[in-house]
């Protein structure tokens, strides 16, 4: 059960990152993954969607079943699939 995203600093060419069904509470340490096309952080403990600026290649973003309350800077020109389900209260900033 991963609690923190770490140890992927050398994976700069990664195009798909699936870390669903863990205990991650913060989106961090992935800003260097500019080639990501798929990011799946579903079924974690994320409360705030942040630190996702500059992912222009991203096509699919999955954040199902988290504890999301706030979304910041959600701007992905190539996203064709965005899944945000099971939230109580959501504030866009």
QUIMOQUI-V582727 format. One line per field, one symbol per residue. ss: DSSP state (2 for helix, 1 for strand, 0 for the rest). A space follows every 10 residues. Layout:
ss->???
This chain:
ss->0000000000 0000011100 0000000000 0000000111 0000000110 0000000001 1100000001 1000000000 1110000000 110
